[in-house]
Amino acid sequence: MATSIKLPDELVKLAKKVAAIEHRSTPKQIELWSEIGRAVLDNPDLPPAFILETLHSLKEAKEGFLQDYDFD
């Protein structure tokens, strides 16, 4: 269920600019920032860059971008 909320104009303007560069909608950009922020707060001992790369890897796996790895 979608819920309307009020956000600061500056946040929405910045999200709109970044969303255009990243080829996603403004709401999806804000959702991504929220997901990253939650993950960083939930894992304070991990570097934010590591968390971001992990989230990207999980999304790639979910979309089927996996390859078998040969240990030989």
C-alpha positions as CSV (number, residue, x, y, z in Angstrom):
1,M,0.0,0.0,0.0
2,A,1.4,3.4,-1.0
3,T,1.3,6.2,1.5
4,S,1.8,9.9,0.8
5,I,4.3,11.7,3.0
6,K,5.7,15.2,3.0
7,L,9.4,15.4,2.3
8,P,11.7,18.5,2.3
9,D,11.8,20.1,-1.2
10,E,15.6,20.0,-1.3
11,L,15.5,16.2,-0.7
12,V,13.0,15.7,-3.5
13,K,15.0,18.0,-5.9
14,L,18.2,16.1,-5.2
15,A,16.5,12.7,-5.5
16,K,15.0,13.8,-8.9
17,K,18.5,14.8,-10.2
18,V,20.2,11.6,-9.0
19,A,17.2,9.5,-10.3
20,A,17.5,10.9,-13.8
21,I,21.2,10.1,-13.9
22,E,20.6,6.6,-12.5
23,H,17.6,5.9,-14.8
24,R,15.1,5.4,-12.1
25,S,12.0,7.3,-10.8
26,T,12.3,9.8,-8.0
27,P,10.3,7.6,-5.6
28,K,12.5,4.6,-6.4
29,Q,15.6,6.8,-5.7
30,I,14.2,7.7,-2.3
31,E,13.4,4.1,-1.6
32,L,17.0,3.1,-2.5
33,W,18.4,5.8,-0.2
34,S,16.1,4.5,2.6
35,E,17.2,0.9,2.1
36,I,20.9,1.9,2.2
37,G,20.4,4.0,5.3
38,R,18.6,1.2,7.1
39,A,21.3,-1.2,6.2
40,V,24.0,1.2,7.4
41,L,22.3,1.8,10.7
42,D,21.7,-2.0,11.1
43,N,25.4,-2.7,10.5
44,P,27.4,0.1,12.2
45,D,30.6,-1.9,12.2
46,L,30.7,-2.3,8.4
47,P,31.9,0.3,5.9
48,P,29.1,1.9,4.0
49,A,30.8,1.1,0.7
50,F,30.8,-2.6,1.6
51,I,27.1,-2.5,2.5
52,L,26.3,-0.8,-0.8
53,E,28.2,-3.4,-2.8
54,T,26.5,-6.2,-0.8
55,L,23.0,-4.7,-1.5
56,H,23.9,-4.5,-5.2
57,S,25.1,-8.1,-5.2
58,L,21.9,-9.3,-3.6
59,K,19.8,-7.4,-6.2
60,E,21.9,-9.0,-9.0
61,A,21.3,-12.4,-7.6
62,K,17.6,-11.8,-7.2
63,E,17.5,-10.7,-10.9
64,G,19.3,-13.9,-12.0
65,F,22.7,-12.4,-12.8
66,L,24.6,-15.3,-11.3
67,Q,27.4,-17.4,-12.8
68,D,28.7,-20.7,-11.6
69,Y,32.2,-20.5,-10.1
70,D,34.6,-23.3,-10.8
71,F,37.0,-23.9,-7.9
72,D,39.4,-25.9,-10.0
